[in-house]
Amino acid sequence: MTKAKGRKPGDSDAGKEKGRSSTRRRSKEVSQTERPFDPAERAESHRRGARVKAERQRGGSSRGRAASSRATQRQLPFEGIQASLMAHLRPELFTQRLVRIGAGLLLLLLAAALLMIVYNLSHGLRLFALREVVVIRQPTPVSAGKDVVEAGGSKADRASRQLVSDQEIEELVKKLAPEGVLRVDLERVRTELRQHEYVRDVEVRRLLPDTLSLRLTERVPVALARLSDGVLKCIDEDGTLFGGQQLPGVSREAPLIGGVEEAGEKAADTNLAYLAVYQTFLADLDRIEPPLSPLIDEVFFNDPKGVRVILANSQTSVFLGREDYRKRLNLALDLLDAVRNRNLDAIRLFRIDDIDRLIGATRISYINATNANRITFGLAE
């Protein structure tokens, strides 16, 4: 046996051991690199290995093909889940679907609008033609009690009376809505209805396709006022003049209000102030029995001396000032009663100097009872 030149025994074994040691070091260095576990990547690695084995055994015997088939990696339970979720949740796919849905809805709306326009043009807006006017009457609150004129019946009955009929309101509204419910000017309808002398306020609403709803508040007469030409008008709690004594429920049991403002921007405010004094005046006259308001025909509030009344059936004016209306009116009535009965002792209690002239007068023109301690009078010429 020949030995290799220049090689010592054991060199070969030492070299082999050295090679194995370097291989272990390299494999150890590689294994020290830790990589995160990825199920999808691991599954793909198995599939690649299976395909390589299948290609090597392709063309072999049936036993080889069966072995290749068995070597194919089954699909893992978690395989593809992450990729599937990411495919469904990708922002670009969600945006595309949203855009498609929005475009579809927009097309539907445009198609509906186009159909409506075509229908309206072909049928002349017959769908929105005014066919019904619903009138809902709102009760007017009556704030005053015994102070306000009871225009026949209770306050609830008076507030519920219809001064203007539903048919009249419906005719007025239909004249203002010739183009149908959709195109009617609701504010114009409200303004026109409020100009009616019996309408205090009104609220107008559309009820598509063919109805208008009205909440109507009528004026409620609380007193009668005599104008400068002698015409009688009703006055409501807003101080507005309207109608006349022919209105249902209006009576002449309470005194008329004279000297009211008939026109002007501040007419309603002035009349409203008169009406407030009128209510206080009636409350004072009728606070105890017997009531004195039936003895008065007309009352004025525009006199500088205060309240002035005209007695019923005598045309005698009595000045009552601005307070103690019942007490001062009683003094004037007692004086007239003493003159009528020629009771000299009772007349002397009023400190009147010219008693003979007072008794001989045909008619007393006025009595000034603003000063209870000294009553003055005027005689008709």
C-alpha positions as CSV (number, residue, x, y, z in Angstrom):
1,M,0.0,0.0,0.0
2,T,1.4,3.3,-1.0
3,K,1.0,6.5,1.0
4,A,0.3,9.8,-0.4
5,K,3.3,12.0,-0.7
6,G,3.5,14.9,1.8
7,R,0.4,13.8,3.7
8,K,0.5,12.7,7.2
9,P,-1.7,10.1,8.7
10,G,-4.7,11.6,10.2
11,D,-4.6,14.7,8.0
12,S,-7.6,13.5,6.1
13,D,-9.7,12.9,9.2
14,A,-8.7,16.2,10.6
15,G,-9.7,18.0,7.4
16,K,-13.0,16.2,7.4
17,E,-13.7,17.1,11.0
18,K,-12.8,20.7,10.2
19,G,-15.2,20.8,7.3
20,R,-18.0,19.4,9.4
21,S,-17.3,22.0,12.1
22,S,-17.5,24.9,9.6
23,T,-20.7,23.4,8.1
24,R,-22.2,23.3,11.6
25,R,-21.2,26.9,12.2
26,R,-22.8,28.0,9.0
27,S,-26.0,26.1,9.7
28,K,-26.1,27.5,13.2
29,E,-25.6,31.0,11.9
30,V,-28.5,30.5,9.4
31,S,-30.8,29.0,12.1
32,Q,-30.1,32.0,14.4
33,T,-32.0,34.2,11.9
34,E,-35.6,34.0,13.1
35,R,-38.3,34.9,10.7
36,P,-42.0,35.5,11.5
37,F,-44.4,32.7,10.8
38,D,-46.6,33.4,7.8
39,P,-49.3,30.7,7.1
40,A,-49.8,31.8,3.5
41,E,-46.1,31.7,2.8
42,R,-45.7,28.3,4.5
43,A,-48.6,26.9,2.4
44,E,-47.1,28.2,-0.7
45,S,-43.8,26.6,0.2
46,H,-45.5,23.2,0.6
47,R,-47.2,23.6,-2.7
48,R,-44.0,24.4,-4.5
49,G,-42.3,21.3,-3.0
50,A,-45.2,19.1,-4.1
51,R,-45.1,20.5,-7.6
52,V,-41.4,19.8,-7.9
53,K,-41.9,16.2,-6.8
54,A,-44.8,15.8,-9.1
55,E,-42.8,17.0,-12.1
56,R,-40.0,14.6,-11.3
57,Q,-42.3,11.7,-11.2
58,R,-44.4,12.8,-14.2
59,G,-44.3,10.2,-17.0
60,G,-43.6,7.3,-14.6
61,S,-45.8,4.4,-13.7
62,S,-49.2,4.6,-12.2
63,R,-47.7,3.9,-8.9
64,G,-45.4,6.9,-9.4
65,R,-48.4,9.0,-10.3
66,A,-50.3,7.8,-7.3
67,A,-47.4,8.7,-5.1
68,S,-47.2,12.1,-6.7
69,S,-50.9,12.7,-6.0
70,R,-50.5,11.7,-2.4
71,A,-47.5,14.0,-2.2
72,T,-49.7,17.0,-3.1
73,Q,-50.2,19.2,-0.1
74,R,-53.7,19.6,1.2
75,Q,-55.2,23.0,1.5
76,L,-54.8,24.2,5.1
77,P,-57.9,25.5,7.0
78,F,-56.5,28.9,7.4
79,E,-55.1,29.1,3.9
80,G,-56.4,32.1,1.9
81,I,-58.4,33.7,4.7
82,Q,-56.1,36.7,5.1
83,A,-55.9,37.2,1.3
84,S,-59.7,36.9,1.0
85,L,-60.4,39.5,3.7
86,M,-57.9,41.9,2.2
87,A,-59.5,41.5,-1.2
88,H,-62.9,42.4,0.2
89,L,-61.7,45.2,2.4
90,R,-59.5,47.0,0.0
91,P,-60.3,50.7,-0.1
92,E,-60.4,50.9,-3.8
93,L,-63.0,48.1,-4.1
94,F,-65.2,49.8,-1.4
95,T,-65.0,53.1,-3.2
96,Q,-65.9,51.6,-6.5
97,R,-68.9,49.9,-5.1
98,L,-70.0,53.1,-3.3
99,V,-69.7,55.0,-6.6
100,R,-71.7,52.4,-8.4
101,I,-74.5,52.6,-5.8
102,G,-74.6,56.4,-5.8
103,A,-74.7,56.5,-9.6
104,G,-77.6,54.0,-9.6
105,L,-79.6,56.1,-7.1
106,L,-78.9,59.3,-9.0
107,L,-80.1,57.7,-12.2
108,L,-83.3,56.5,-10.5
109,L,-84.0,60.1,-9.2
110,L,-83.3,61.6,-12.6
111,A,-85.7,59.1,-14.2
112,A,-88.4,59.8,-11.6
113,A,-88.0,63.6,-12.1
114,L,-88.1,63.2,-15.9
115,L,-91.3,61.1,-15.6
116,M,-92.9,63.7,-13.3
117,I,-92.0,66.5,-15.7
118,V,-93.4,64.6,-18.7
119,Y,-96.6,63.8,-16.7
120,N,-97.1,67.4,-15.7
121,L,-96.6,68.7,-19.2
122,S,-98.9,66.1,-20.7
123,H,-101.7,66.4,-18.0
124,G,-101.5,70.1,-17.2
125,L,-100.7,69.6,-13.5
126,R,-104.1,67.9,-13.0
127,L,-102.5,65.9,-10.2
128,F,-102.1,69.1,-8.0
129,A,-105.3,70.8,-9.0
130,L,-107.1,72.3,-5.9
131,R,-110.0,70.0,-5.1
132,E,-110.6,70.6,-1.4
133,V,-110.3,73.4,1.1
134,V,-110.4,72.3,4.7
135,V,-111.4,75.1,7.1
136,I,-110.6,74.5,10.8
137,R,-112.0,77.3,13.0
138,Q,-109.9,78.3,16.0
139,P,-111.8,79.6,19.0
140,T,-111.0,83.2,20.0
141,P,-110.1,83.5,23.6
142,V,-112.4,86.0,25.4
143,S,-110.3,87.6,28.1
144,A,-112.9,89.8,29.7
145,G,-115.7,88.5,31.8
146,K,-118.6,90.6,32.8
147,D,-116.9,93.8,31.5
148,V,-117.3,92.8,27.9
149,V,-120.6,93.1,26.1
150,E,-122.5,89.8,26.1
151,A,-123.6,89.8,22.5
152,G,-126.4,87.3,23.1
153,G,-125.7,83.9,24.6
154,S,-122.7,82.7,26.5
155,K,-119.1,83.7,25.6
156,A,-118.5,80.2,24.2
157,D,-121.5,80.4,22.0
158,R,-120.5,83.8,20.8
159,A,-116.9,82.7,20.1
160,S,-118.1,79.8,18.0
161,R,-120.5,81.7,15.8
162,Q,-119.5,81.8,12.1
163,L,-119.5,85.3,10.7
164,V,-118.2,84.0,7.4
165,S,-119.2,80.6,5.9
166,D,-116.9,77.8,4.8
167,Q,-118.3,78.1,1.3
168,E,-117.3,81.8,1.1
169,I,-113.8,81.0,2.3
170,E,-113.5,78.2,-0.2
171,E,-114.5,80.4,-3.1
172,L,-112.0,83.0,-2.1
173,V,-109.2,80.5,-1.8
174,K,-110.0,78.8,-5.2
175,K,-109.8,82.2,-6.9
176,L,-106.3,82.6,-5.5
177,A,-105.1,79.2,-6.5
178,P,-105.9,78.8,-10.2
179,E,-102.6,76.9,-10.9
180,G,-103.1,74.2,-8.2
181,V,-101.8,73.4,-4.8
182,L,-98.2,73.1,-5.8
183,R,-97.8,76.6,-7.2
184,V,-100.1,78.6,-4.9
185,D,-98.6,81.5,-3.0
186,L,-99.5,80.7,0.6
187,E,-98.5,84.1,1.9
188,R,-100.7,85.8,-0.7
189,V,-103.6,83.6,0.3
190,R,-103.1,84.5,3.9
191,T,-102.8,88.2,3.2
192,E,-106.0,88.3,1.1
193,L,-108.0,86.4,3.7
194,R,-106.8,88.7,6.5
195,Q,-108.2,91.6,4.6
196,H,-111.7,90.2,5.0
197,E,-113.4,92.2,7.8
198,Y,-114.6,89.1,9.7
199,V,-111.2,87.3,9.6
200,R,-108.9,88.1,12.5
201,D,-106.1,85.7,11.5
202,V,-105.5,82.6,9.3
203,E,-102.8,80.0,8.8
204,V,-102.5,78.3,5.4
205,R,-100.8,74.9,4.7
206,R,-100.4,72.6,1.7
207,L,-101.7,69.0,1.9
208,L,-100.3,67.5,-1.3
209,P,-101.5,66.6,-3.8
210,D,-104.8,68.5,-4.0
211,T,-105.8,70.1,-0.6
212,L,-105.3,73.4,1.3
213,S,-105.8,73.5,5.0
214,L,-106.8,76.7,6.8
215,R,-106.8,77.4,10.5
216,L,-109.2,80.4,10.7
217,T,-109.8,82.7,13.6
218,E,-112.8,85.0,13.3
219,R,-113.3,88.4,14.9
220,V,-115.5,88.4,18.0
221,P,-117.6,91.5,18.7
222,V,-117.2,92.7,22.3
223,A,-119.1,96.0,21.9
224,L,-120.9,98.3,19.5
225,A,-119.4,101.7,18.5
226,R,-121.2,104.6,17.0
227,L,-119.3,106.4,14.2
228,S,-119.5,110.1,13.5
229,D,-122.1,109.5,10.8
230,G,-124.3,107.5,13.2
231,V,-123.5,104.1,11.7
232,L,-123.0,101.3,14.2
233,K,-120.0,99.1,14.0
234,C,-118.7,96.2,16.1
235,I,-115.4,96.4,17.8
236,D,-113.3,93.4,18.8
237,E,-110.8,93.0,21.5
238,D,-108.0,94.2,19.2
239,G,-109.8,97.6,18.8
240,T,-110.7,96.9,15.2
241,L,-114.0,98.1,13.8
242,F,-116.0,95.7,11.6
243,G,-119.4,94.5,10.6
244,G,-122.5,96.1,12.1
245,Q,-125.3,95.6,14.5
246,Q,-126.8,93.1,12.0
247,L,-124.2,90.4,12.9
248,P,-125.6,87.4,14.7
249,G,-125.6,87.7,18.5
250,V,-124.9,91.4,18.7
251,S,-127.3,93.2,21.1
252,R,-127.8,96.8,22.4
253,E,-128.0,95.8,26.1
254,A,-124.7,97.5,26.9
255,P,-123.7,101.1,26.3
256,L,-122.4,102.1,22.9
257,I,-118.8,103.4,22.6
258,G,-118.7,106.8,21.0
259,G,-115.9,108.9,19.7
260,V,-113.8,106.0,18.4
261,E,-111.0,106.4,15.9
262,E,-112.4,105.5,12.5
263,A,-109.2,105.5,10.4
264,G,-105.5,105.9,10.6
265,E,-102.5,103.8,11.5
266,K,-103.0,104.3,15.2
267,A,-106.8,103.8,15.1
268,A,-106.7,100.3,16.5
269,D,-104.3,101.2,19.3
270,T,-106.5,104.1,20.4
271,N,-109.7,102.1,20.3
272,L,-107.9,99.3,22.2
273,A,-107.1,101.8,25.0
274,Y,-110.8,103.0,25.0
275,L,-111.9,99.4,25.2
276,A,-109.8,98.8,28.3
277,V,-111.3,101.7,30.1
278,Y,-114.7,100.6,28.9
279,Q,-114.3,97.2,30.5
280,T,-113.2,98.8,33.8
281,F,-116.1,101.3,33.6
282,L,-118.8,98.5,33.1
283,A,-117.2,96.5,35.9
284,D,-117.6,99.4,38.3
285,L,-121.2,100.2,37.3
286,D,-122.4,96.6,37.7
287,R,-120.3,95.4,40.6
288,I,-123.3,95.4,43.0
289,E,-127.1,95.3,42.5
290,P,-128.8,97.0,40.8
291,P,-126.6,97.2,37.7
292,L,-126.4,100.8,36.4
293,S,-125.1,100.1,32.8
294,P,-128.6,99.6,31.4
295,L,-129.3,103.3,32.3
296,I,-126.6,104.5,29.9
297,D,-127.0,104.8,26.1
298,E,-123.5,105.8,25.1
299,V,-120.1,106.4,26.7
300,F,-117.2,108.6,25.5
301,F,-113.6,108.3,26.4
302,N,-112.1,111.1,24.3
303,D,-113.2,114.0,26.5
304,P,-110.5,115.9,28.4
305,K,-112.6,115.7,31.6
306,G,-112.6,111.9,31.5
307,V,-115.5,109.6,30.9
308,R,-118.7,111.2,29.7
309,V,-122.0,109.2,29.4
310,I,-125.3,110.0,27.8
311,L,-128.3,108.7,29.9
312,A,-130.8,106.6,28.2
313,N,-134.2,108.2,27.2
314,S,-133.1,111.7,28.4
315,Q,-130.1,112.8,26.2
316,T,-128.5,114.3,29.3
317,S,-124.7,114.1,29.4
318,V,-123.0,113.3,32.7
319,F,-119.3,113.9,33.3
320,L,-117.9,111.2,35.6
321,G,-114.1,111.9,35.4
322,R,-111.6,109.0,35.6
323,E,-112.7,107.1,38.8
324,D,-115.6,106.3,41.1
325,Y,-117.9,105.9,38.2
326,R,-120.8,104.3,40.1
327,K,-120.7,106.8,43.0
328,R,-120.7,109.8,40.7
329,L,-123.4,108.4,38.4
330,N,-125.6,107.8,41.5
331,L,-125.3,111.4,42.5
332,A,-126.3,112.6,39.0
333,L,-129.3,110.2,39.0
334,D,-130.4,111.3,42.5
335,L,-130.3,115.0,41.3
336,L,-132.4,114.2,38.3
337,D,-134.9,112.3,40.4
338,A,-135.2,115.2,42.8
339,V,-135.8,117.7,40.0
340,R,-138.3,115.4,38.4
341,N,-140.2,115.0,41.7
342,R,-139.7,118.7,42.7
343,N,-138.1,117.7,46.0
344,L,-136.6,121.0,47.1
345,D,-135.0,119.5,50.3
346,A,-133.2,116.9,48.3
347,I,-132.0,119.5,45.7
348,R,-130.6,121.7,48.5
349,L,-128.4,118.8,49.6
350,F,-126.5,119.3,46.3
351,R,-125.6,123.0,47.2
352,I,-127.3,124.3,44.1
353,D,-128.0,128.1,44.3
354,D,-130.5,128.6,41.4
355,I,-133.1,126.0,42.4
356,D,-136.1,127.8,40.9
357,R,-134.3,128.0,37.5
358,L,-133.4,124.3,37.7
359,I,-137.0,123.2,38.5
360,G,-138.4,125.3,35.8
361,A,-136.1,124.1,33.0
362,T,-137.5,122.0,30.3
363,R,-134.4,119.8,30.0
364,I,-131.0,119.5,31.7
365,S,-128.3,119.5,29.1
366,Y,-125.4,118.2,31.3
367,I,-124.4,117.4,34.8
368,N,-120.8,117.6,36.0
369,A,-120.3,115.1,38.8
370,T,-116.5,115.0,38.8
371,N,-116.6,116.9,42.1
372,A,-118.8,115.0,44.5
373,N,-118.9,118.0,46.9
374,R,-120.3,120.4,44.4
375,I,-122.3,119.3,41.3
376,T,-122.8,121.7,38.5
377,F,-125.3,121.5,35.6
378,G,-126.2,123.1,32.3
379,L,-129.7,123.7,31.0
380,A,-130.9,123.4,27.4
381,E,-131.7,126.7,25.7
